[in-house]
Amino acid sequence: MAKSGKVSKQQVYTLLVQIGRKEGDGLPTGATGAALMVYASGVDEAEAVRETVAILKQADTAPLDVTGYGTLDERLDEGHDISDDERALMDRALKENAVIVAQMTPFFDG
């Protein structure tokens, strides 16, 4: 337990962010939006979400919804299969105190 009684250790959270269209967002022509798999560091999931949304807005995207999947340990407890590549990106997010977009899947009508 931390001396102050507060948890201050950064952790990495897995987030799924849905984004809409915005001029200059870099999404493919004809896309209606996208889903982003993100690894974000924070002292809690709320901070990781706030940081992720702020960074995505700075990157000229339009975040619409964020779903949290928890920390590495929480995901393992739920039986998620986590690849070495995913673990490496999570480690990088933690070391760099960063938000890392691991995957982008554009949405198209029809």
C-alpha positions in Angstrom: 0.0 0.0 0.0 1.3 3.5 -0.9 2.4 5.7 2.1 -0.3 8.2 1.3 -3.0 5.6 1.1 -3.7 6.5 -2.5 -3.0 4.2 -5.5 -0.6 6.1 -7.7 0.9 3.3 -9.8 0.2 3.7 -13.5 -1.5 0.8 -15.2 -2.4 0.1 -18.8 -6.0 -0.2 -19.8 -7.4 -1.8 -23.0 -10.0 0.5 -24.5 -12.2 0.2 -27.6 -13.0 3.6 -29.0 -15.6 4.3 -31.7 -15.0 7.4 -33.7 -17.2 9.3 -36.2 -16.2 11.3 -39.2 -14.6 14.6 -39.0 -12.8 16.6 -41.7 -9.1 15.7 -41.7 -9.6 12.5 -39.6 -7.5 10.4 -42.0 -10.1 7.7 -42.4 -10.6 6.1 -45.8 -12.9 7.6 -48.3 -16.4 6.3 -47.8 -15.9 5.2 -44.2 -18.6 6.2 -41.8 -16.3 5.9 -38.7 -14.0 3.4 -37.1 -13.2 1.3 -34.1 -9.8 1.8 -32.4 -8.2 -0.7 -30.1 -6.2 1.4 -27.7 -3.8 0.7 -24.9 -3.7 3.7 -22.5 -1.9 4.3 -19.3 -3.5 5.8 -16.2 -3.8 5.6 -12.5 -7.3 4.3 -13.1 -9.5 3.6 -16.1 -11.3 6.9 -15.9 -7.9 8.8 -16.3 -7.0 6.4 -19.2 -10.3 7.2 -20.9 -9.9 11.0 -20.4 -6.3 11.0 -21.8 -7.3 8.8 -24.8 -10.3 11.1 -25.7 -8.2 14.2 -25.4 -5.4 12.8 -27.6 -7.9 11.6 -30.2 -9.5 15.0 -30.3 -6.1 16.6 -30.8 -5.5 14.2 -33.7 -8.7 15.6 -35.5 -10.9 12.5 -34.8 -14.4 12.5 -33.3 -14.5 10.0 -30.4 -18.1 8.9 -29.8 -17.9 6.0 -27.3 -15.3 4.3 -25.2 -15.6 0.8 -23.8 -13.1 -0.3 -21.2 -11.8 -3.9 -21.0 -9.6 -3.4 -17.9 -6.0 -4.0 -17.1 -3.9 -7.0 -18.3 -4.5 -8.8 -15.1 -8.2 -8.2 -15.3 -8.4 -9.4 -18.8 -6.4 -12.5 -17.9 -8.7 -13.2 -15.0 -11.6 -13.1 -17.6 -9.9 -15.6 -19.8 -8.8 -13.3 -22.6 -6.0 -14.7 -24.8 -3.4 -11.9 -25.0 -0.6 -12.3 -27.6 3.0 -11.4 -27.1 2.5 -8.5 -29.5 -0.3 -7.1 -27.4 1.7 -7.4 -24.2 4.6 -5.6 -25.9 2.3 -2.7 -26.8 0.9 -2.6 -23.3 4.5 -2.5 -21.9 5.3 0.3 -24.3 2.2 2.3 -23.2 3.3 1.9 -19.6 6.9 2.8 -20.1 6.1 5.8 -22.2 3.0 6.8 -20.2 1.3 6.9 -23.6 -1.9 6.1 -25.5 -1.2 3.6 -28.3 -3.6 2.8 -31.0 -3.0 -0.8 -31.7 -5.6 -1.4 -34.4 -8.0 0.7 -36.5 -11.0 -0.9 -38.2 -13.0 1.5 -40.5 -16.8 1.2 -40.8 -18.6 1.4 -44.1 -22.3 1.4 -44.9 -23.6 -1.7 -46.6 
